[in-house]
Amino acid sequence: MALPVTPSFRLDGRRALVTGASRGIGLACAAALGEAGADVVMAARGAEALQAAVEEMAHAGHHAAGLALDVTNTDAVRAAVAEQGPFDILVNSAGMARHSPALETTPEDFEDVFAVNLRAAYFLAVEVARGMKEKGGGSIIQISSQMGHVGGLERAVYAATKHGVEGMTKSMAMEWGGDNIRVNTICPTFIRTPLTEATFNDPEKVDWIMSKIKLGRVGEVEDVMGAVVYLASDASLLVTGSSLLIDGGWTAG
């Protein structure tokens, strides 16, 4: 009797779009996909940082190209995806955080965070899914957060956007499953990136974070890389509408 063979984690011959790719989790995701053999289009707003990231990818031997893109501009997203696509993989790591007590939230902060974290995530997935449908399938991965499953101090707006991402992901997975398009989220805990620098500079918040993470340490971008490759690859062909929590046990209870 022949033994079953593990599905491949390799991504050779596949094209990936990664947003928020010039730094932090987005850059780590791009590197992970490139290492697995994917041809990666790296999108971000800042052209200088993006170019530096693309050069680092090339230096590492990965296939990558840069795309200056504001994900909140729906027309620009539609045009870019039409020109650069179709894609086999989407990793949306573009995100924004403006934390404050709920009583101090301004309408401007609310609207800006929702524009990036939820509205842009929604329409980016829609545009990429159009090409995936014609191509016969693909994998859409939203970088969500543990705050899509719990609440957090001074994070009412941020948590609202991430709960929204979780809901839309489940619904999109239901709608597009028949087209062989898988839609999932990755939900990290606090990861050391430029986005979380202010939080880690506050001893009171660090104490709160460490009291919640059962493994006793905060996350590094490397903790997310294997999950991205898994969800992008054939190893996860029966996984859709799911959340992969990389939270050190925060949401376990």
PAZAPA-4460 file (N, C-alpha, C; in steps of 0.05 Angstrom, whole numbers, plus 32768, in hexadecimal, padded with zeros to 4 digits):
% residues 253
    n_x    n_y    n_z   ca_x   ca_y   ca_z    c_x    c_y    c_z   seq   type   mol
   8011   7FE8   8000   8000   8000   8000   8012   8019   8000     1      M     A
   800C   802C   7FEE   801C   8044   7FEC   8014   8058   8002     2      A     A
   8028   8064   800E   8023   8078   8022   8019   8092   8015     3      L     A
   8007   80A0   8023   7FFF   80BB   8019   8017   80CE   8019     4      P     A
   8016   80E0   8007   802B   80F3   8004   8022   810F   800D     5      V     A
   8032   811C   801D   802B   8137   8027   8029   814A   800F     6      T     A
   8012   8159   800E   8010   816D   7FF9   8027   8182   7FFA     7      P     A
   802E   818C   7FE4   8046   819E   7FE3   8040   81B9   7FEF     8      S     A
   8054   81C3   7FFD   8053   81DF   8006   8061   81F2   7FF3     9      F     A
   806B   81E7   7FDD   8078   81F8   7FC9   8064   8208   7FB9    10      R     A
   806D   821F   7FAF   805B   8231   7FA1   8067   8239   7F85    11      L     A
   8078   8228   7F7B   8085   822D   7F61   8070   8231   7F4B    12      D     A
   8074   8246   7F3B   8061   824B   7F25   8048   825A   7F2C    13      G     A
   8046   8262   7F45   802E   8271   7F4E   8035   828E   7F53    14      R     A
   8021   829F   7F4D   8025   82BC   7F50   8015   82C5   7F68    15      R     A
   8023   82D5   7F78   8017   82DF   7F91   8018   82FE   7F92    16      A     A
   8002   8309   7F9D   8001   8326   7FA3   8002   8329   7FC1    17      L     A
   8015   8338   7FCB   8016   833E   7FE8   8015   835C   7FEC    18      V     A
   8001   8365   7FFB   7FFF   8381   8001   800B   8387   801C    19      T     A
   8012   83A1   8021   8020   83A8   8039   803B   839A   803B    20      G     A
   8047   8396   8023   805E   8384   8020   8079   8391   8025    21      A     A
   807A   83AB   802C   8094   83B8   802E   80A1   83B5   804A    22      S     A
   8092   83AB   805D   809D   83A8   8078   808C   8395   8088    23      R     A
   8096   838E   80A0   8086   837F   80B3   807C   8365   80AA    24      G     A
   8064   835E   80B1   8058   8344   80AA   8055   8341   808C    25      I     A
   804E   8357   807E   804B   8355   8061   8065   834D   8053    26      G     A
   807B   8359   805C   8095   8352   8050   809C   8335   8057    27      L     A
   8096   832C   806F   809C   8311   8077   808B   82FD   8066    28      A     A
   8072   8304   8061   8061   82F3   8050   806C   82F1   8034    29      C     A
   8075   8308   8029   8080   8308   800E   8099   82F6   800D    30      A     A
   80AA   82F9   8021   80C3   82E9   8022   80BC   82CB   8024    31      A     A
   80A8   82C4   8034   80A1   82A8   8037   8096   829C   801D    32      A     A
   8085   82AB   800F   807B   82A2   7FF6   8091   82A0   7FE1    33      L     A
   80A3   82B3   7FE0   80B9   82B3   7FCE   80CB   829B   7FD3    34      G     A
   80D0   8295   7FEC   80E1   827F   7FF4   80D5   8264   7FEB    35      E     A
   80BA   8263   7FEB   80AC   824B   7FE2   80A9   8249   7FC4    36      A     A
   80B3   825D   7FB5   80B4   825B   7F99   80A0   826D   7F8A    37      G     A
   8090   827C   7F97   807C   828D   7F8A   8089   82A5   7F7D    38      A     A
   807C   82AF   7F69   8083   82C9   7F5C   8072   82DE   7F6A    39      D     A
   807E   82F0   7F79   8070   8302   7F8B   806F   831E   7F81    40      V     A
   8057   8329   7F7F   8053   8346   7F7A   804F   8353   7F95    41      V     A
   8061   8365   7F9D   8061   8371   7FB7   8055   838D   7FB5    42      M     A
   803F   8392   7FC3   8031   83AC   7FC1   8033   83BB   7FDB    43      A     A
   8037   83D5   7FD9   8037   83E7   7FF0   8035   8403   7FE7    44      A     A
   802F   8416   7FF9   802D   8432   7FF1   8048   8440   7FEE    45      R     A
   805A   843A   8000   8074   8449   8000   8087   843D   7FEC    46      G     A
   808D   844C   7FD7   809D   8441   7FC0   80B9   843B   7FC9    47      A     A
   80C5   844C   7FDA   80E1   8448   7FE1   80E5   842F   7FF2    48      E     A
   80D5   842B   8006   80D6   8413   8017   80D0   83FA   8007    49      A     A
   80BC   83FD   7FF5   80B5   83E6   7FE4   80CC   83DE   7FD2    50      L     A
   80D9   83F1   7FC6   80F0   83EA   7FB4   8106   83DC   7FC4    51      Q     A
   810B   83E5   7FDC   811F   83D8   7FED   8117   83BC   7FF3    52      A     A
   80FE   83B7   7FF8   80F4   839C   7FFE   80F7   838A   7FE6    53      A     A
   80F0   8394   7FCF   80F2   8384   7FB6   810F   837D   7FB1    54      V     A
   8122   8390   7FB6   813E   838A   7FB2   8148   8375   7FC5    55      E     A
   813E   8375   7FDE   8145   8361   7FF1   813B   8345   7FE8    56      E     A
   8123   8345   7FDD   8118   832B   7FD3   812A   8321   7FBC    57      M     A
   8132   8332   7FAA   8143   832A   7F94   815E   8320   7F9E    58      A     A
   8169   832E   7FB2   8183   8326   7FBD   8181   830A   7FC9    59      H     A
   816A   8303   7FD4   8166   82E8   7FE0   8160   82D3   7FCB    60      A     A
   815D   82DB   7FB2   8158   82C8   7F9C   813B   82C3   7F97    61      G     A
   8129   82D5   7FA1   810D   82D1   7F9D   8103   82E2   7F85    62      H     A
   80EE   82D9   7F79   80E2   82E8   7F62   80CE   82FC   7F6D    63      H     A
   80D3   8315   7F6A   80C1   832A   7F75   80C1   8343   7F64    64      A     A
   80AA   8351   7F64   80A8   836A   7F57   8098   837D   7F69    65      A     A
   809D   8397   7F67   808F   83AA   7F77   8077   83B7   7F6A    66      G     A
   8064   83BE   7F7A   804C   83CC   7F6F   8043   83E1   7F83    67      L     A
   8047   83FA   7F7C   803F   8410   7F8E   8020   8412   7F8C    68      A     A
   8013   840F   7FA3   7FF6   840D   7FA3   7FEB   8416   7FBE    69      L     A
   7FD6   8427   7FBC   7FC6   842E   7FD4   7FAE   841C   7FD3    70      D     A
   7FAC   8409   7FE6   7F96   83F6   7FE6   7F7B   8402   7FEB    71      V     A
   7F7B   841B   7FF6   7F61   8428   7FFB   7F55   8434   7FE1    72      T     A
   7F65   8436   7FCC   7F5B   8440   7FB2   7F51   8429   7FA2    73      N     A
   7F37   8425   7FA3   7F2A   840D   7F96   7F2F   840D   7F78    74      T     A
   7F2E   8423   7F6B   7F33   8424   7F4E   7F50   841C   7F48    75      D     A
   7F63   8425   7F58   7F7F   841E   7F54   7F83   8400   7F59    76      A     A
   7F76   83F5   7F6D   7F78   83D9   7F72   7F6D   83C9   7F5B    77      V     A
   7F56   83D1   7F51   7F4A   83C2   7F3B   7F5C   83C3   7F22    78      R     A
   7F68   83DA   7F1C   7F79   83DC   7F05   7F93   83CC   7F09    79      A     A
   7F9E   83CD   7F21   7FB7   83BF   7F26   7FB4   83A1   7F24    80      A     A
   7F9E   8397   7F30   7F99   837A   7F2F   7F93   8371   7F13    81      V     A
   7F85   8381   7F04   7F7F   837A   7EE8   7F99   8379   7ED7    82      A     A
   7FAB   838B   7EDD   7FC4   838D   7ECE   7FD8   8377   7ED6    83      E     A
   7FDA   8373   7EF0   7FEF   8361   7EFB   7FE6   8344   7EFE    84      Q     A
   7FCC   8340   7F00   7FC1   8326   7F05   7FBE   8315   7EEC    85      G     A
   7FB1   82FE   7EEE   7FA5   82F3   7F06   7FB9   82E7   7F19    86      P     A
   7FB1   82E5   7F32   7FC3   82DB   7F47   7FB8   82C0   7F52    87      F     A
   7FCB   82AF   7F5B   7FC3   8296   7F68   7FC0   829A   7F86    88      D     A
   7FCE   82AF   7F90   7FCF   82B4   7FAD   7FCC   82D1   7FB3    89      I     A
   7FBC   82D8   7FC6   7FBB   82F4   7FD1   7FC0   82F3   7FEF    90      L     A
   7FD4   8302   7FF8   7FD8   8307   8014   7FD4   8324   8019    91      V     A
   7FBF   832B   8027   7FBA   8348   802D   7FC4   834E   8049    92      N     A
   7FDB   835B   804A   7FE6   8363   8064   7FE6   8381   8069    93      S     A
   7FD9   8390   8057   7FD6   83AD   805B   7FC4   83B1   8074    94      A     A
   7FCD   83C2   8086   7FBE   83C7   809E   7FC4   83E2   80AA    95      G     A
   7FB1   83EB   80BB   7FB5   8404   80CA   7FAA   8401   80E6    96      M     A
   7FB7   840E   80F9   7FAE   840E   8114   7FB1   842A   8120    97      A     A
   7F9B   8434   812B   7F9B   844D   813A   7F8C   8447   8154    98      R     A
   7F9B   8440   8168   7F8F   8437   8181   7F89   844E   8194    99      H     A
   7F72   844D   81A1   7F6A   8461   81B5   7F53   8456   81C5   100      S     A
   7F4E   8460   81DD   7F35   8459   81EB   7F1D   845F   81D9   101      P     A
   7F09   844E   81DB   7EF1   8451   81CA   7EE5   846D   81CC   102      A     A
   7EE5   8478   81E4   7ED9   8493   81E8   7EE8   84A9   81DA   103      L     A
   7F01   84A3   81D2   7F11   84B7   81C4   7F14   84B2   81A6   104      E     A
   7F06   849E   819C   7F08   8498   817F   7EFC   84AF   816F   105      T     A
   7F0B   84B8   815B   7F01   84CD   8149   7EF5   84C0   8131   106      T     A
   7EE1   84CC   8124   7ED6   84C1   810C   7EEB   84BE   80F6   107      P     A
   7EFF   84D0   80F5   7F14   84CE   80E1   7F24   84B4   80E5   108      E     A
   7F2C   84AF   80FE   7F3B   8496   8103   7F2B   847E   80FD   109      D     A
   7F12   847E   8105   7F00   8467   80FF   7EFF   8462   80E1   110      F     A
   7EFA   8476   80D2   7EF7   8473   80B5   7F11   846B   80A8   111      E     A
   7F27   8476   80B0   7F41   846F   80A4   7F49   8452   80A9   112      D     A
   7F45   8449   80C2   7F4C   842D   80C8   7F39   841A   80BA   113      V     A
   7F20   8420   80B9   7F0D   840F   80AA   7F14   840E   808C   114      F     A
   7F1D   8425   8082   7F23   8426   8065   7F39   8413   805D   115      A     A
   7F4D   8411   806E   7F64   83FF   8068   7F5E   83E2   8070   116      V     A
   7F56   83DF   8089   7F54   83C4   8094   7F3C   83B3   808B   117      N     A
   7F26   83C1   8083   7F0E   83B2   807C   7F06   83B7   805F   118      L     A
   7F01   83D0   8058   7EF7   83D7   803E   7F0C   83CE   8028   119      R     A
   7F25   83D6   802C   7F3A   83CF   8019   7F3D   83B0   8017   120      A     A
   7F3D   83A3   802E   7F40   8386   802F   7F29   8379   801F   121      A     A
   7F11   8383   8022   7EFA   8378   8014   7EFD   837A   7FF6   122      Y     A
   7F02   8392   7FEC   7F02   8396   7FCF   7F1C   838B   7FC2   123      F     A
   7F32   838A   7FD1   7F49   837C   7FC6   7F44   835F   7FC2   124      L     A
   7F37   8352   7FD5   7F30   8335   7FD2   7F1D   8331   7FBA   125      A     A
   7F0A   8343   7FB7   7EF7   8341   7FA1   7F05   8342   7F86   126      V     A
   7F17   8356   7F83   7F24   8359   7F69   7F36   8342   7F63   127      E     A
   7F45   8338   7F77   7F57   8321   7F72   7F47   8308   7F6D   128      V     A
   7F30   8305   7F7A   7F1F   82ED   7F76   7F14   82EC   7F5A   129      A     A
   7F10   8302   7F4D   7F06   8301   7F31   7F1A   82F2   7F20   130      R     A
   7F33   82F9   7F22   7F48   82EB   7F13   7F4B   82CE   7F1B   131      G     A
   7F49   82C8   7F35   7F4B   82AD   7F3E   7F35   829C   7F34   132      M     A
   7F1D   82A7   7F32   7F06   8298   7F27   7F0B   828F   7F0B   133      K     A
   7F16   82A2   7EFA   7F1C   829B   7EDE   7F33   8287   7EDC   134      E     A
   7F45   8288   7EEF   7F5D   8277   7EEF   7F58   825B   7EFA   135      K     A
   7F42   8259   7F09   7F3B   823E   7F14   7F40   823B   7F31   136      G     A
   7F46   8251   7F3F   7F49   824F   7F5C   7F60   825F   7F67   137      G     A
   7F64   825E   7F81   7F7A   826D   7F8E   7F75   826E   7FAB   138      G     A
   7F88   827C   7FB9   7F87   827F   7FD6   7F89   829C   7FDD   139      S     A
   7F75   82A5   7FEC   7F74   82C1   7FF6   7F79   82BF   8014   140      I     A
   7F8D   82CE   801D   7F95   82CE   803A   7F94   82EB   8044   141      I     A
   7F83   82F0   8057   7F82   830A   8064   7F92   8309   807E   142      Q     A
   7FA4   831B   8082   7FB2   831D   809B   7F9F   832D   80AE   143      I     A
   7F92   831E   80BF   7F7F   8329   80D2   7F8E   832D   80ED   144      S     A
   7F82   8324   8102   7F8E   8328   811D   7F80   8317   8131   145      S     A
   7F8D   8311   8147   7F7E   8305   815E   7F68   8318   8166   146      Q     A
   7F6B   8332   8161   7F56   8345   8168   7F3D   8342   8156   147      M     A
   7F3E   8330   8143   7F26   8329   8134   7F16   8314   8143   148      G     A
   7F20   830B   815A   7F12   82F6   816A   7F0E   82FE   8187   149      H     A
   7F1C   8313   8190   7F19   831D   81AB   7F19   833B   81AA   150      V     A
   7F15   8347   81C1   7F18   8365   81C3   7F33   836C   81CE   151      G     A
   7F39   8386   81CE   7F53   838E   81D9   7F51   83AB   81E3   152      G     A
   7F63   83B1   81F6   7F63   83CB   8202   7F69   83E0   81EC   153      L     A
   7F59   83F5   81EB   7F5C   840B   81D9   7F5C   8402   81BB   154      E     A
   7F4E   83ED   81B6   7F4F   83E1   819B   7F33   83DC   8190   155      R     A
   7F1F   83EC   8198   7F04   83E8   818F   7F02   83EA   8170   156      A     A
   7F0E   83FE   8165   7F0D   8402   8148   7F1C   83EC   813A   157      V     A
   7F35   83E7   8142   7F45   83D2   8135   7F38   83B7   8137   158      Y     A
   7F2D   83B0   814F   7F20   8396   8152   7F07   8395   8141   159      A     A
   7EF9   83AB   813E   7EE1   83AB   812D   7EE8   83A4   8110   160      A     A
   7EFE   83B0   8106   7F06   83AA   80EA   7F0E   838D   80E7   161      T     A
   7F1C   8382   80FA   7F26   8367   80F8   7F0F   8352   80FC   162      K     A
   7EFC   8358   810D   7EE4   8347   810E   7ED6   8348   80F3   163      H     A
   7ED5   835F   80E7   7EC9   8361   80CC   7ED7   8350   80B8   164      G     A
   7EF2   8350   80B8   7F02   8340   80A6   7EFB   8322   80AA   165      V     A
   7EF8   831A   80C3   7EF2   82FE   80C8   7ED7   82F7   80BC   166      E     A
   7EC3   8308   80BF   7EA9   8303   80B4   7EA8   8302   8096   167      G     A
   7EB5   8315   8089   7EB5   8316   806C   7EC4   82FE   8061   168      M     A
   7ED9   82F5   806F   7EE9   82DE   8066   7ED7   82C5   8065   169      T     A
   7EC8   82C0   807A   7EB6   82A9   807A   7EA2   82AA   8064   170      K     A
   7E96   82C2   805F   7E82   82C4   804B   7E8E   82C1   802F   171      S     A
   7EA5   82CD   802A   7EB3   82CA   8010   7EBA   82AC   800B   172      M     A
   7EC3   829F   8020   7ECA   8282   801D   7EB2   8272   8015   173      A     A
   7E9B   8279   801F   7E82   826B   8018   7E7B   8271   7FFB   174      M     A
   7E7D   828A   7FF3   7E75   8292   7FD8   7E88   8287   7FC2   175      E     A
   7EA2   8286   7FC8   7EB5   8280   7FB3   7EC0   8263   7FB5   176      W     A
   7EB7   8254   7FC8   7EC1   8238   7FCA   7EBD   8228   7FB1   177      G     A
   7EA6   822C   7FA4   7EA0   821E   7F8B   7EB3   8225   7F74   178      G     A
   7EC0   823B   7F77   7ED4   8243   7F63   7EF0   823C   7F6B   179      D     A
   7EF3   822B   7F80   7F0D   8222   7F89   7F1E   8239   7F94   180      N     A
   7F11   824D   7F9E   7F1F   8263   7FAB   7F1C   8260   7FC9   181      I     A
   7F33   825E   7FD6   7F33   825B   7FF3   7F39   8276   8000   182      R     A
   7F2B   827C   8016   7F2D   8296   8023   7F31   8291   8041   183      V     A
   7F47   829A   804C   7F4D   8295   8068   7F5B   82AE   8074   184      N     A
   7F5D   82AE   808E   7F6B   82C3   809C   7F81   82B8   80AD   185      T     A
   7F96   82C8   80B1   7FAA   82C2   80C5   7FA8   82D7   80DB   186      I     A
   7FA7   82CF   80F3   7FA1   82E0   810A   7FB8   82E0   811E   187      C     A
   7FCC   82F2   811A   7FE2   82F2   812C   7FDC   8301   8146   188      P     A
   7FEB   82FB   815B   7FEB   830B   8173   7FFD   8324   816E   189      T     A
   8006   8330   8182   8018   8347   817F   8033   833E   8173   190      F     A
   8039   8348   815C   8052   8342   814E   8064   835B   814E   191      I     A
   807D   8357   8152   8090   836E   8152   8093   8378   8135   192      R     A
   8086   838E   812F   8088   839C   8115   8088   83BA   811A   193      T     A
   808D   83CA   8106   808A   83E7   8109   806E   83EF   8112   194      P     A
   805A   83E0   810A   803E   83E6   8112   8039   83E4   8130   195      L     A
   8048   83D2   813D   8043   83CD   815A   8058   83DA   816C   196      T     A
   806A   83EA   8160   8080   83F5   816F   8076   8406   8187   197      E     A
   8062   8416   8182   8057   8427   8198   804C   8417   81AF   198      A     A
   803F   8401   81A8   8034   83F0   81BD   804B   83E3   81CE   199      T     A
   8060   83DA   81C1   8076   83CD   81D0   8086   83E2   81DF   200      F     A
   8083   83FB   81DA   8091   8410   81E9   8082   8418   8203   201      N     A
   806A   840C   8207   805A   8412   821E   805B   83FB   8232   202      D     A
   8069   83FD   8248   806C   83E7   825B   8052   83DB   8265   203      P     A
   803E   83EC   8269   8024   83E3   8272   8017   83D0   825E   204      E     A
   8019   83D8   8244   800D   83C7   822F   801C   83AD   822C   205      K     A
   8037   83AF   822F   8047   8397   822C   8040   8383   8242   206      V     A
   803B   838D   825B   8033   837B   8271   8018   836E   826A   207      D     A
   8006   837D   825F   7FEC   8372   8257   7FEF   835D   8242   208      W     A
   7FFF   8362   822E   8004   834F   8218   8010   8335   8223   209      I     A
   8024   8338   8234   8032   8320   823E   8020   830F   8251   210      M     A
   800D   831D   825D   7FFB   830E   826F   7FE7   82FD   825F   211      S     A
   7FE4   8303   8245   7FD0   82F5   8234   7FDD   82DF   8223   212      K     A
   7FF6   82E1   821C   8002   82CE   820A   800D   82B6   821A   213      I     A
   8001   829F   8216   8007   8288   8226   8023   827E   8222   214      K     A
   802E   8282   820A   8049   8278   8204   805F   828B   820F   215      L     A
   8057   82A1   821A   8069   82B2   8228   807C   82C3   8217   216      G     A
   8075   82C8   81FE   8085   82DA   81ED   8073   82E6   81D8   217      R     A
   807B   82FD   81CE   806D   830A   81B9   8076   82FD   819E   218      V     A
   8067   8304   8189   806D   82F8   816F   8083   8307   8160   219      G     A
   8090   82F8   814E   80A2   8303   813A   8096   82FD   811F   220      E     A
   809F   830D   810B   8093   8309   80F0   8097   82EC   80E6   221      V     A
   80AD   82E0   80EE   80B2   82C4   80E6   809D   82B1   80EF   222      E     A
   808E   82B7   8104   8079   82A6   810E   8062   82A4   80FB   223      D     A
   8060   82B7   80E9   8049   82B8   80D6   8050   82AB   80BB   224      V     A
   8069   82A8   80B5   8072   82A0   809B   8069   8284   8093   225      M     A
   806B   8271   80A4   8063   8256   809E   8045   8253   8099   226      G     A
   8036   8263   80A8   8019   8262   80A5   8011   826D   8089   227      A     A
   801E   8281   8080   8018   828C   8065   801E   8278   804F   228      V     A
   8034   826B   8051   803B   8256   803D   8027   8240   803E   229      V     A
   801F   8237   8056   800B   8222   8058   7FF1   8229   804B   230      Y     A
   7FE6   8240   8051   7FCC   8248   8046   7FCE   824E   8028   231      L     A
   7FE5   8255   801E   7FE8   825A   8001   7FEC   8241   7FF1   232      A     A
   7FF4   822B   7FFE   7FFD   8213   7FF0   7FE8   81FD   7FEF   233      S     A
   7FEF   81E8   7FE1   7FDD   81D1   7FDE   7FDA   81C2   7FF8   234      D     A
   7FEA   81C8   800C   7FE8   81BA   8026   7FCE   81C2   8035   235      A     A
   7FC1   81D8   802B   7FA8   81E1   8039   7F90   81E1   8026   236      S     A
   7F8F   81CF   8013   7F7A   81D0   7FFE   7F5E   81CC   8009   237      L     A
   7F5B   81C2   8021   7F40   81BE   802D   7F3B   81D3   8043   238      L     A
   7F4B   81E8   8043   7F48   81FD   8058   7F3D   8216   804C   239      V     A
   7F25   821E   8054   7F1A   8238   804B   7F06   8242   8060   240      T     A
   7F03   825C   8062   7EF1   8268   8075   7EFC   8265   8092   241      G     A
   7F16   8261   8094   7F22   825C   80AF   7F34   8272   80B7   242      S     A
   7F3A   8272   80D1   7F4D   8285   80DD   7F64   8275   80E9   243      S     A
   7F7C   827B   80E2   7F94   826E   80ED   7F9F   8281   8102   244      L     A
   7F9B   827B   811B   7FA3   828C   8132   7FC0   8287   8139   245      L     A
   7FD0   829C   8137   7FEC   829A   813F   7FEF   82AD   8156   246      I     A
   7FE5   82A5   816D   7FE1   82B8   8183   7FED   82AF   819E   247      D     A
   7FFE   829A   819C   800B   8291   81B5   7FF8   8288   81CA   248      G     A
   7FDF   8282   81C3   7FCB   8279   81D6   7FBA   828F   81E2   249      G     A
   7FBC   82A7   81D7   7FAD   82BE   81E2   7F8F   82B7   81E2   250      W     A
   7F84   82AE   81CD   7F67   82A9   81CB   7F5E   828F   81D6   251      T     A
   7F71   827F   81E1   7F69   8265   81EC   7F58   8268   8205   252      A     A
   7F5B   827F   8213   7F4B   8283   822B   7F5B   8290   8241   253      G     A
***
